[in-house]
Amino acid sequence: MSSQKKDNNNKIVNDEMVSSRSKKEADYSGKVLHEKVRYEILRRFGYFVTESSEHFAEYVPWFIKQNRQDVIDKYQIPIKAGGWFYTVGEHKSLLKKNLLTAQNLGSTVHNTQIQAINSDGNLVTNSEVRDVYLEAYDMGLKLGVTPCFEVHVNMWSEDFLRVTEVGNLVEEKGVEFNITLDHSHVIFKINNPKEQKIYNTEEKILARELILDPFIRGNVVEEWINSGWVKHCHARSVIPNNPLNIYGKHPDGTVGRGIQYPFKKPNNDEYHSLWEEKLLDPWKVCILKLMKYHAKDPKSKLGQISTEFIPNTDYGEGCKYSLFEQGVECTKWMRNNWEKIKTET
């Protein structure tokens, strides 16, 4: 690294200079995107991390510390959303602690994953999920943080029909229902026999109780969108019957389930399977449907869409493509389409 670059890094971290990205508000969020965490890492290790300052600060122990607001203030860490996963029956103290942390960090939403199995070792019931939601909603209301229950594998919501059932139970109590939509967990199950065995998904499809294909009217993703429940969204591209992540292995030796597909064409040695852009269409159309709903309905609660290209075993572990570059290309595509949608609405 040249002496000039090192000097610039020091100046950015010490507030003597700002990075080009931090010189103005982002037009899509109205917020200044500070980059001091990334430049601190570059200064100390010589590498520029691919994650945003916000996400990278969550992965390492140096920037977000309990009772160290001074560190958060110094690095101007933007933490609009955080999250965790909870086991019903053991969730209360941890949930309260995390919501308080979210408030202290200035977060507006708390991405909430409810494990499929409760503390008694049984499958959680809809009424249990509803009750935890109502409890979390009340706590969050007092703190200015909205819990959003995520659609996610390995959680109660992987049984997709239950999302609507719980949403209706919550609304029967006169309370709004808020979710984090991560439709990658829906799309990768299309035409995927192994995945459709989970929660008897195939039987529900054949019985026409459940529609996964976003191009067919009445599909489950569109149902959630049109119900007005999506307050937060994770954008991680996948394709129907997504290839298993053969580069990633769990402790028991099984390979990753495959819930991530490059948005941008990777180089030949960066991904284990063939890449075809057209295959992304089912995933893309869900984002477009969400944007169109948000543009047309003044009551839409959607606050933000965050890219979520991640290195976990079931996702991108072992793959050599840049998670940062994938996020950038995905974000460009979303911004361009959002501008078109706003113009057409």
The 8 nearest C-alpha neighbors of each residue, nearest first, counted from 0:
[[1, 4, 2, 5, 45, 3, 42, 46],
 [0, 2, 4, 3, 5, 6, 7, 45],
 [1, 3, 5, 4, 6, 0, 7, 8],
 [4, 2, 6, 1, 5, 7, 0, 8],
 [5, 3, 7, 1, 6, 2, 8, 0],
 [6, 4, 2, 8, 7, 3, 9, 1],
 [5, 7, 3, 9, 4, 8, 2, 10],
 [8, 6, 4, 10, 5, 9, 11, 3],
 [9, 7, 5, 11, 6, 10, 38, 42],
 [10, 8, 6, 12, 7, 11, 13, 5],
 [9, 11, 15, 7, 13, 16, 8, 12],
 [12, 10, 16, 17, 8, 14, 13, 9],
 [11, 13, 9, 35, 10, 14, 39, 8],
 [12, 14, 10, 11, 15, 9, 16, 8],
 [15, 13, 11, 16, 12, 10, 17, 9],
 [14, 16, 10, 13, 11, 17, 12, 9],
 [15, 17, 11, 10, 14, 18, 7, 13],
 [18, 16, 11, 21, 19, 22, 14, 15],
 [17, 19, 21, 20, 11, 22, 16, 34],
 [18, 20, 21, 22, 17, 23, 34, 16],
 [21, 19, 18, 22, 32, 23, 33, 34],
 [20, 22, 33, 32, 18, 19, 23, 31],
 [23, 21, 19, 20, 17, 18, 24, 31],
 [24, 22, 21, 31, 25, 20, 32, 30],
 [23, 25, 31, 30, 29, 26, 22, 32],
 [24, 26, 29, 27, 28, 30, 31, 23],
 [25, 27, 29, 28, 24, 30, 23, 31],
 [26, 28, 25, 29, 334, 30, 24, 337],
 [29, 27, 30, 25, 26, 24, 303, 31],
 [28, 30, 25, 24, 26, 27, 31, 23],
 [31, 29, 24, 28, 25, 32, 26, 23],
 [30, 32, 24, 21, 23, 33, 25, 29],
 [33, 31, 21, 30, 20, 34, 25, 24],
 [32, 34, 21, 35, 31, 75, 76, 20],
 [35, 33, 37, 36, 52, 32, 38, 18],
 [34, 36, 38, 12, 74, 37, 33, 39],
 [37, 35, 39, 52, 38, 34, 74, 40],
 [36, 38, 40, 39, 35, 52, 34, 48],
 [37, 39, 41, 35, 40, 36, 8, 42],
 [38, 40, 42, 36, 41, 37, 35, 12],
 [41, 39, 43, 37, 38, 42, 44, 36],
 [42, 40, 45, 46, 38, 47, 44, 39],
 [43, 41, 39, 40, 45, 38, 44, 8],
 [42, 44, 40, 41, 45, 39, 46, 38],
 [45, 43, 41, 46, 40, 42, 47, 39],
 [44, 46, 41, 42, 43, 47, 40, 0],
 [47, 45, 41, 44, 48, 40, 42, 43],
 [46, 48, 41, 37, 49, 45, 40, 38],
 [47, 49, 50, 46, 37, 40, 41, 51],
 [50, 48, 323, 47, 51, 322, 321, 324],
 [51, 49, 55, 48, 323, 54, 52, 322],
 [50, 52, 53, 54, 55, 49, 37, 48],
 [53, 51, 36, 55, 37, 54, 34, 56],
 [52, 54, 51, 56, 77, 55, 76, 78],
 [55, 53, 57, 51, 56, 52, 50, 58],
 [54, 56, 58, 57, 52, 50, 53, 51],
 [55, 57, 54, 53, 58, 62, 59, 52],
 [56, 58, 54, 55, 59, 63, 53, 60],
 [59, 57, 55, 56, 54, 60, 61, 63],
 [58, 60, 56, 61, 57, 55, 62, 63],
 [61, 59, 62, 63, 58, 64, 57, 56],
 [60, 62, 59, 63, 64, 56, 70, 57],
 [63, 61, 56, 60, 64, 70, 71, 59],
 [64, 62, 71, 61, 56, 60, 57, 65],
 [65, 63, 67, 62, 66, 60, 61, 68],
 [64, 66, 67, 63, 68, 100, 103, 62],
 [65, 67, 68, 64, 69, 63, 103, 70],
 [68, 66, 69, 64, 65, 70, 71, 63],
 [67, 69, 71, 70, 66, 72, 64, 65],
 [68, 70, 72, 67, 71, 73, 66, 74],
 [71, 69, 73, 72, 68, 67, 62, 74],
 [70, 72, 68, 74, 69, 73, 76, 75],
 [71, 73, 75, 69, 70, 74, 68, 76],
 [74, 72, 70, 71, 75, 69, 76, 68],
 [73, 75, 35, 76, 71, 72, 36, 70],
 [76, 74, 72, 73, 71, 77, 33, 35],
 [75, 77, 74, 71, 53, 78, 52, 72],
 [78, 76, 53, 79, 75, 33, 32, 52],
 [77, 79, 80, 106, 53, 76, 104, 105],
 [78, 80, 106, 107, 77, 105, 108, 81],
 [81, 79, 108, 106, 78, 109, 107, 82],
 [82, 80, 109, 110, 101, 108, 106, 78],
 [81, 83, 110, 109, 111, 80, 84, 112],
 [82, 84, 111, 112, 110, 85, 81, 109],
 [85, 83, 112, 113, 111, 114, 86, 82],
 [84, 86, 113, 90, 114, 112, 87, 83],
 [85, 87, 114, 117, 89, 90, 88, 118],
 [88, 86, 117, 89, 90, 118, 85, 113],
 [87, 89, 118, 90, 86, 117, 91, 119],
 [90, 88, 87, 86, 91, 118, 85, 92],
 [89, 91, 85, 87, 93, 86, 88, 94],
 [92, 90, 94, 93, 89, 95, 88, 87],
 [91, 93, 95, 94, 90, 96, 89, 97],
 [92, 94, 96, 95, 90, 91, 97, 89],
 [95, 93, 97, 91, 96, 92, 90, 98],
 [94, 96, 92, 98, 93, 97, 91, 99],
 [95, 97, 93, 99, 94, 98, 92, 100],
 [98, 96, 100, 94, 99, 95, 101, 93],
 [97, 99, 101, 95, 100, 96, 94, 102],
 [100, 98, 102, 96, 101, 97, 95, 103],
 [99, 101, 97, 103, 98, 102, 104, 96],
 [102, 100, 98, 106, 104, 99, 103, 97],
 [101, 103, 99, 105, 100, 104, 106, 142],
 [102, 104, 100, 101, 105, 99, 106, 68],
 [105, 103, 101, 102, 106, 100, 78, 79],
 [104, 106, 102, 103, 101, 79, 78, 107],
 [107, 105, 79, 101, 80, 78, 104, 108],
 [106, 108, 144, 79, 80, 145, 105, 143],
 [109, 107, 145, 80, 144, 146, 106, 110],
 [110, 108, 146, 82, 81, 80, 145, 147],
 [109, 111, 82, 147, 81, 146, 148, 108],
 [110, 112, 148, 147, 82, 83, 149, 109],
 [113, 111, 84, 149, 148, 85, 83, 114],
 [114, 112, 85, 154, 84, 86, 155, 115],
 [113, 115, 154, 86, 116, 85, 155, 112],
 [114, 116, 155, 154, 122, 123, 153, 113],
 [117, 115, 122, 121, 114, 123, 120, 118],
 [116, 118, 87, 119, 120, 86, 123, 121],
 [117, 119, 88, 120, 87, 86, 89, 116],
 [120, 118, 117, 121, 88, 116, 122, 87],
 [121, 119, 117, 118, 116, 122, 123, 115],
 [122, 120, 116, 117, 119, 123, 118, 115],
 [121, 123, 116, 115, 117, 124, 120, 155],
 [122, 124, 117, 116, 115, 121, 127, 125],
 [125, 123, 127, 126, 122, 128, 155, 129],
 [124, 126, 128, 127, 165, 129, 123, 161],
 [125, 127, 129, 124, 128, 130, 165, 168],
 [128, 126, 130, 124, 129, 125, 131, 123],
 [127, 129, 125, 131, 126, 130, 132, 124],
 [130, 128, 126, 132, 127, 131, 169, 165],
 [129, 131, 133, 127, 132, 128, 126, 134],
 [132, 130, 134, 128, 133, 129, 135, 127],
 [131, 133, 129, 135, 130, 134, 136, 128],
 [134, 132, 136, 130, 135, 131, 137, 129],
 [133, 135, 131, 137, 132, 136, 130, 138],
 [136, 134, 132, 138, 133, 137, 139, 131],
 [135, 137, 133, 139, 134, 138, 132, 140],
 [138, 136, 140, 134, 139, 135, 133, 141],
 [139, 137, 135, 136, 140, 141, 134, 142],
 [138, 140, 144, 142, 136, 145, 141, 137],
 [141, 139, 137, 143, 142, 138, 136, 144],
 [140, 142, 139, 138, 143, 137, 144, 136],
 [141, 143, 139, 140, 144, 102, 138, 99],
 [142, 144, 140, 139, 141, 107, 145, 102],
 [143, 145, 139, 107, 108, 142, 140, 102],
 [146, 144, 108, 139, 109, 107, 147, 136],
 [145, 147, 109, 108, 110, 111, 136, 135],
 [148, 146, 178, 177, 110, 179, 111, 109],
 [149, 147, 178, 111, 179, 112, 110, 146],
 [150, 148, 179, 178, 112, 151, 111, 147],
 [151, 149, 156, 180, 181, 179, 157, 148],
 [150, 152, 157, 149, 154, 156, 184, 153],
 [151, 153, 157, 154, 184, 156, 150, 155],
 [154, 152, 157, 115, 151, 114, 155, 156],
 [153, 155, 115, 114, 152, 156, 113, 157],
 [156, 154, 115, 157, 114, 158, 113, 153],
 [157, 155, 158, 150, 154, 159, 162, 151],
 [158, 156, 152, 159, 155, 154, 151, 153],
 [159, 157, 156, 160, 198, 161, 155, 200],
 [158, 160, 157, 161, 156, 162, 219, 163],
 [161, 159, 162, 158, 163, 164, 209, 219],
 [160, 162, 164, 159, 163, 158, 165, 156],
 [163, 161, 165, 164, 160, 159, 156, 166],
 [162, 164, 166, 161, 165, 160, 167, 223],
 [163, 165, 161, 167, 162, 166, 168, 160],
 [166, 164, 168, 162, 167, 163, 125, 129],
 [165, 167, 163, 169, 168, 164, 176, 162],
 [166, 168, 170, 164, 165, 169, 163, 171],
 [169, 167, 165, 171, 166, 170, 164, 129],
 [170, 168, 166, 171, 172, 167, 174, 129],
 [169, 171, 173, 174, 167, 172, 168, 175],
 [170, 172, 168, 169, 173, 167, 174, 166],
 [173, 171, 170, 169, 174, 168, 175, 133],
 [172, 174, 170, 171, 175, 169, 168, 176],
 [175, 173, 170, 172, 169, 176, 171, 133],
 [174, 176, 170, 177, 173, 169, 228, 166],
 [175, 177, 228, 166, 169, 174, 170, 178],
 [178, 176, 228, 147, 230, 229, 148, 175],
 [179, 177, 147, 148, 229, 149, 228, 230],
 [178, 180, 149, 231, 232, 147, 148, 229],
 [179, 181, 232, 150, 182, 178, 229, 149],
 [182, 180, 233, 183, 150, 232, 184, 179],
 [181, 183, 185, 184, 180, 186, 220, 150],
 [182, 184, 186, 185, 181, 237, 187, 235],
 [185, 183, 182, 186, 187, 151, 152, 181],
 [184, 186, 182, 183, 188, 187, 211, 189],
 [185, 187, 183, 188, 239, 189, 184, 182],
 [188, 186, 239, 240, 241, 238, 189, 185],
 [187, 189, 191, 186, 194, 185, 240, 239],
 [188, 190, 239, 191, 186, 187, 240, 211],
 [191, 189, 240, 192, 239, 188, 195, 187],
 [190, 192, 240, 188, 189, 194, 193, 195],
 [193, 191, 195, 194, 190, 196, 201, 188],
 [194, 192, 195, 196, 191, 197, 188, 190],
 [193, 195, 196, 191, 192, 188, 197, 200],
 [194, 196, 200, 201, 192, 197, 193, 191],
 [197, 195, 199, 194, 193, 200, 201, 198],
 [196, 198, 195, 199, 194, 200, 193, 158],
 [197, 199, 200, 158, 196, 195, 157, 201],
 [200, 198, 196, 197, 202, 201, 195, 203],
 [199, 201, 195, 203, 198, 202, 196, 197],
 [200, 202, 195, 204, 203, 199, 205, 196],
 [203, 201, 205, 204, 199, 200, 206, 195],
 [204, 202, 206, 208, 200, 201, 209, 205],
 [203, 205, 209, 207, 201, 206, 202, 208],
 [206, 204, 202, 207, 203, 201, 208, 209],
 [205, 207, 203, 204, 208, 202, 209, 201],
 [208, 206, 204, 205, 209, 203, 210, 202],
 [207, 209, 203, 206, 204, 210, 205, 160],
 [210, 208, 204, 207, 203, 211, 219, 160],
 [211, 209, 218, 212, 219, 204, 217, 207],
 [210, 212, 218, 219, 213, 189, 209, 185],
 [211, 213, 214, 215, 210, 218, 189, 281],
 [214, 212, 215, 218, 211, 281, 285, 220],
 [215, 213, 212, 216, 281, 218, 284, 211],
 [216, 214, 213, 212, 218, 217, 210, 211],
 [215, 217, 218, 214, 213, 221, 210, 212],
 [216, 218, 215, 219, 222, 210, 221, 213],
 [219, 217, 210, 211, 213, 216, 221, 220],
 [218, 220, 222, 221, 210, 211, 223, 217],
 [221, 219, 223, 222, 218, 224, 213, 182],
 [220, 222, 224, 223, 219, 218, 225, 217],
 [221, 223, 219, 225, 220, 224, 226, 218],
 [222, 224, 226, 220, 221, 225, 228, 219],
 [225, 223, 221, 226, 227, 222, 229, 228],
 [226, 224, 227, 222, 223, 221, 292, 228],
 [225, 227, 223, 224, 228, 222, 229, 221],
 [228, 226, 225, 224, 229, 299, 223, 300],
 [227, 229, 177, 226, 178, 176, 223, 224],
 [230, 228, 178, 231, 301, 227, 177, 179],
 [231, 229, 301, 300, 302, 177, 178, 228],
 [230, 232, 179, 229, 303, 301, 302, 304],
 [233, 231, 304, 180, 179, 181, 305, 234],
 [232, 234, 181, 305, 306, 304, 307, 180],
 [233, 235, 306, 307, 305, 236, 232, 304],
 [236, 234, 307, 308, 306, 183, 233, 259],
 [235, 237, 260, 259, 262, 183, 282, 234],
 [236, 238, 260, 259, 183, 187, 258, 241],
 [237, 239, 241, 279, 187, 278, 240, 186],
 [240, 238, 187, 189, 241, 186, 190, 188],
 [241, 239, 191, 187, 190, 189, 188, 238],
 [240, 242, 238, 187, 239, 257, 237, 243],
 [243, 241, 257, 244, 240, 272, 256, 260],
 [242, 244, 257, 256, 245, 255, 241, 254],
 [243, 245, 255, 257, 246, 247, 256, 254],
 [244, 246, 254, 247, 243, 255, 248, 271],
 [247, 245, 317, 244, 316, 318, 248, 254],
 [248, 246, 312, 316, 255, 245, 254, 244],
 [249, 247, 254, 253, 252, 255, 312, 250],
 [248, 250, 252, 251, 253, 254, 312, 247],
 [251, 249, 252, 248, 253, 254, 247, 312],
 [252, 250, 249, 253, 248, 254, 255, 247],
 [253, 251, 249, 250, 248, 254, 247, 255],
 [254, 252, 249, 248, 251, 255, 250, 247],
 [255, 253, 248, 245, 247, 244, 249, 252],
 [254, 256, 313, 244, 312, 247, 257, 248],
 [257, 255, 313, 243, 244, 258, 254, 314],
 [256, 258, 243, 244, 313, 255, 314, 242],
 [259, 257, 314, 313, 237, 256, 187, 183],
 [258, 260, 314, 237, 257, 236, 315, 235],
 [261, 259, 237, 236, 262, 238, 258, 241],
 [262, 260, 263, 264, 325, 236, 259, 265],
 [263, 261, 325, 236, 329, 260, 264, 328],
 [262, 264, 261, 325, 265, 328, 329, 324],
 [265, 263, 261, 274, 262, 266, 276, 275],
 [266, 264, 269, 320, 263, 267, 270, 261],
 [265, 267, 269, 268, 264, 270, 320, 319],
 [268, 266, 269, 265, 270, 271, 273, 264],
 [267, 269, 266, 270, 319, 271, 265, 320],
 [270, 268, 319, 320, 266, 267, 318, 265],
 [271, 269, 318, 272, 268, 319, 265, 267],
 [270, 272, 269, 273, 245, 318, 268, 246],
 [273, 271, 270, 274, 242, 267, 243, 244],
 [272, 274, 275, 271, 270, 267, 242, 265],
 [275, 273, 272, 264, 276, 265, 261, 260],
 [276, 274, 277, 278, 273, 279, 264, 238],
 [275, 277, 278, 279, 274, 264, 262, 280],
 [278, 276, 279, 275, 280, 281, 274, 238],
 [277, 279, 276, 280, 275, 238, 281, 239],
 [280, 278, 277, 238, 282, 276, 281, 283],
 [279, 281, 283, 282, 278, 277, 284, 276],
 [282, 280, 284, 283, 279, 213, 285, 186],
 [281, 283, 280, 279, 284, 285, 236, 237],
 [284, 282, 280, 286, 285, 281, 279, 287],
 [283, 285, 287, 281, 286, 282, 280, 288],
 [286, 284, 288, 287, 283, 282, 289, 213],
 [285, 287, 289, 283, 284, 288, 290, 282],
 [286, 288, 284, 290, 285, 289, 291, 283],
 [289, 287, 285, 291, 286, 290, 284, 292],
 [290, 288, 286, 292, 287, 291, 293, 285],
 [289, 291, 293, 287, 292, 288, 294, 286],
 [292, 290, 294, 288, 293, 289, 287, 295],
 [291, 293, 289, 295, 290, 294, 296, 288],
 [292, 294, 290, 299, 291, 296, 295, 289],
 [293, 295, 291, 292, 296, 290, 341, 344],
 [296, 294, 292, 293, 291, 297, 344, 299],
 [295, 297, 298, 299, 293, 292, 294, 291],
 [298, 296, 299, 295, 293, 294, 300, 292],
 [299, 297, 296, 300, 227, 293, 295, 301],
 [298, 300, 293, 296, 297, 301, 227, 292],
 [301, 299, 230, 302, 298, 229, 227, 228],
 [302, 300, 230, 299, 231, 229, 303, 293],
 [301, 303, 230, 231, 300, 304, 232, 299],
 [302, 304, 231, 301, 305, 232, 230, 28],
 [303, 305, 232, 233, 231, 234, 306, 302],
 [306, 304, 233, 234, 307, 232, 303, 231],
 [305, 307, 234, 233, 326, 235, 308, 304],
 [308, 306, 235, 234, 309, 233, 305, 326],
 [309, 307, 235, 322, 306, 326, 325, 310],
 [308, 310, 311, 307, 315, 314, 322, 316],
 [311, 309, 315, 316, 314, 312, 308, 317],
 [312, 310, 316, 314, 313, 315, 309, 247],
 [313, 311, 247, 316, 255, 314, 248, 315],
 [314, 312, 255, 256, 257, 311, 258, 244],
 [313, 315, 259, 258, 311, 312, 257, 310],
 [316, 314, 310, 318, 311, 309, 317, 259],
 [317, 315, 310, 312, 247, 311, 318, 314],
 [318, 316, 246, 247, 315, 319, 310, 312],
 [317, 319, 315, 270, 316, 269, 320, 246],
 [320, 318, 269, 317, 321, 270, 268, 315],
 [321, 319, 269, 318, 265, 322, 270, 266],
 [322, 320, 324, 323, 325, 319, 49, 318],
 [321, 323, 325, 324, 308, 326, 320, 49],
 [322, 324, 49, 326, 321, 325, 50, 327],
 [325, 323, 327, 321, 326, 322, 328, 49],
 [326, 324, 322, 328, 323, 327, 262, 263],
 [325, 327, 323, 329, 324, 328, 306, 330],
 [326, 328, 324, 330, 325, 329, 331, 323],
 [329, 327, 331, 325, 330, 326, 324, 332],
 [328, 330, 326, 332, 327, 331, 325, 333],
 [329, 331, 333, 327, 332, 328, 326, 334],
 [332, 330, 328, 334, 333, 329, 335, 327],
 [331, 333, 329, 335, 330, 334, 336, 328],
 [332, 334, 330, 336, 331, 335, 337, 329],
 [335, 333, 337, 331, 336, 332, 330, 338],
 [336, 334, 332, 338, 337, 333, 331, 339],
 [335, 337, 339, 333, 338, 334, 340, 332],
 [336, 338, 334, 340, 339, 335, 333, 341],
 [337, 339, 341, 335, 336, 340, 334, 342],
 [340, 338, 336, 342, 337, 341, 343, 335],
 [341, 339, 337, 343, 342, 338, 344, 336],
 [342, 340, 338, 344, 339, 343, 337, 294],
 [341, 343, 339, 340, 344, 338, 337, 294],
 [344, 342, 340, 341, 339, 338, 294, 291],
 [343, 341, 342, 340, 295, 294, 291, 339]]
